[in-house]
Amino acid sequence: MSATIQPADLGFFSVLARAGSLSAAARELGITTPAVSRHLALMESRVGVSLVSRTTRRMRLTPEGELYLEHARRILGDIDDMAQLLGASKAVPKGLLRVNATLGFGRSHVSPLISSFIRQYPQVEVQLQLSVNPPPLTDDSFDVCICFGAPPDARVMSRLLAANRRLLCAAPSYLARHGMPKVPNDLTRHNCIGIRQGKEAYGVWRLTSDKGRNASVESVKTRGNLTTNDGEIAVNWALDGHGILMRAEWDIERYLQSGRLVQVLPQYSTPDADIHAVYPQRHQSTARVRAFVDFVALAFEKKA
């Protein structure tokens, strides 16, 4: 009895999905379109389900096809990893690279870097996933995660990409109407824009005065009539003069420089939001992960 899934099917189906049509896959594989159609029909016969829905104009994967493709790419990636580990010194970055980043930072900073990276390493296939919080390690849903704050788990490798602070800020128009806070407790009388992200207690801002042994931390329970899980939206609300915001310096630096936002309570420190590249230990030696992390680290170094 022949196996339900043959090793050659994995690469074939990955090419077919990427090509988007039987004829395009045929050109890439160097075979005829009928040969592609026969190979696909044989695969579907072996697995007992339809993998591709075909019309006269286009082709799309069925839910079973999407599942097949997801596993095929992961298996092919593992094969690439093994080959690269065996010949790490001369490995060329290639294969699937799954990158995760937060919504606003991913759009504004990570996405442009991926565009430059893929020009330099065209054999790497990058999937960028944006989310409010980093995915759990147990999900095996990413190869590299660009995140803020300390690495979440000792089971992952991490590399510091850039120092980053969280700052309090507000629009000059808001401060003109409501006044500039002098001490942390003054924030309780202001409209504070809330961001529901990460594992920190929502609505609690921690401010530190002085440093070292003399450091003193004050926790302030803030209130406000605007809340979101998207940092970019929160920044826009602050720009519109709706309240005081705590946000990472990387996201608001240009507005502070232009004067559209003003730093609030600059004599107090808020929790750091250093930017890290985080990746599972099993991926640390793969060429595509090493190349991407090195590329991003160099890019952030040039921006610093």
Rosetta blueprint (number, residue, H / E / L):
1 M L
2 S L
3 A L
4 T L
5 I L
6 Q L
7 P H
8 A H
9 D H
10 L H
11 G H
12 F H
13 F H
14 S H
15 V H
16 L H
17 A H
18 R H
19 A H
20 G L
21 S L
22 L H
23 S H
24 A H
25 A H
26 A H
27 R H
28 E H
29 L H
30 G L
31 I L
32 T L
33 T H
34 P H
35 A H
36 V H
37 S H
38 R H
39 H H
40 L H
41 A H
42 L H
43 M H
44 E H
45 S H
46 R H
47 V H
48 G L
49 V L
50 S L
51 L L
52 V E
53 S E
54 R E
55 T L
56 T L
57 R L
58 R L
59 M E
60 R E
61 L E
62 T L
63 P H
64 E H
65 G H
66 E H
67 L H
68 Y H
69 L H
70 E H
71 H H
72 A H
73 R H
74 R H
75 I H
76 L H
77 G H
78 D H
79 I H
80 D H
81 D H
82 M H
83 A H
84 Q H
85 L H
86 L H
87 G L
88 A H
89 S H
90 K H
91 A L
92 V L
93 P L
94 K L
95 G E
96 L E
97 L E
98 R E
99 V E
100 N E
101 A E
102 T E
103 L H
104 G H
105 F H
106 G H
107 R H
108 S H
109 H H
110 V H
111 S H
112 P H
113 L H
114 I H
115 S H
116 S H
117 F H
118 I H
119 R H
120 Q H
121 Y L
122 P L
123 Q L
124 V E
125 E E
126 V E
127 Q E
128 L E
129 Q E
130 L E
131 S E
132 V L
133 N L
134 P L
135 P L
136 P L
137 L H
138 T H
139 D H
140 D L
141 S L
142 F L
143 D L
144 V E
145 C E
146 I E
147 C E
148 F E
149 G L
150 A L
151 P L
152 P L
153 D L
154 A L
155 R L
156 V E
157 M E
158 S E
159 R E
160 L E
161 L E
162 A E
163 A L
164 N L
165 R E
166 R E
167 L E
168 L E
169 C E
170 A E
171 A L
172 P H
173 S H
174 Y H
175 L H
176 A H
177 R H
178 H H
179 G L
180 M L
181 P L
182 K L
183 V L
184 P H
185 N H
186 D H
187 L H
188 T H
189 R H
190 H L
191 N L
192 C E
193 I L
194 G E
195 I E
196 R L
197 Q L
198 G L
199 K L
200 E L
201 A L
202 Y L
203 G L
204 V E
205 W E
206 R E
207 L E
208 T E
209 S E
210 D L
211 K L
212 G H
213 R H
214 N H
215 A L
216 S E
217 V E
218 E E
219 S E
220 V E
221 K E
222 T L
223 R L
224 G L
225 N L
226 L L
227 T E
228 T E
229 N L
230 D L
231 G H
232 E H
233 I H
234 A H
235 V H
236 N H
237 W H
238 A H
239 L H
240 D L
241 G L
242 H L
243 G L
244 I E
245 L E
246 M E
247 R E
248 A E
249 E H
250 W H
251 D H
252 I H
253 E H
254 R H
255 Y H
256 L H
257 Q H
258 S H
259 G L
260 R L
261 L L
262 V E
263 Q E
264 V E
265 L L
266 P L
267 Q L
268 Y L
269 S E
270 T L
271 P L
272 D E
273 A L
274 D L
275 I E
276 H E
277 A E
278 V E
279 Y E
280 P E
281 Q H
282 R H
283 H H
284 Q L
285 S L
286 T L
287 A H
288 R H
289 V H
290 R H
291 A H
292 F H
293 V H
294 D H
295 F H
296 V H
297 A H
298 L H
299 A H
300 F H
301 E H
302 K H
303 K H
304 A L
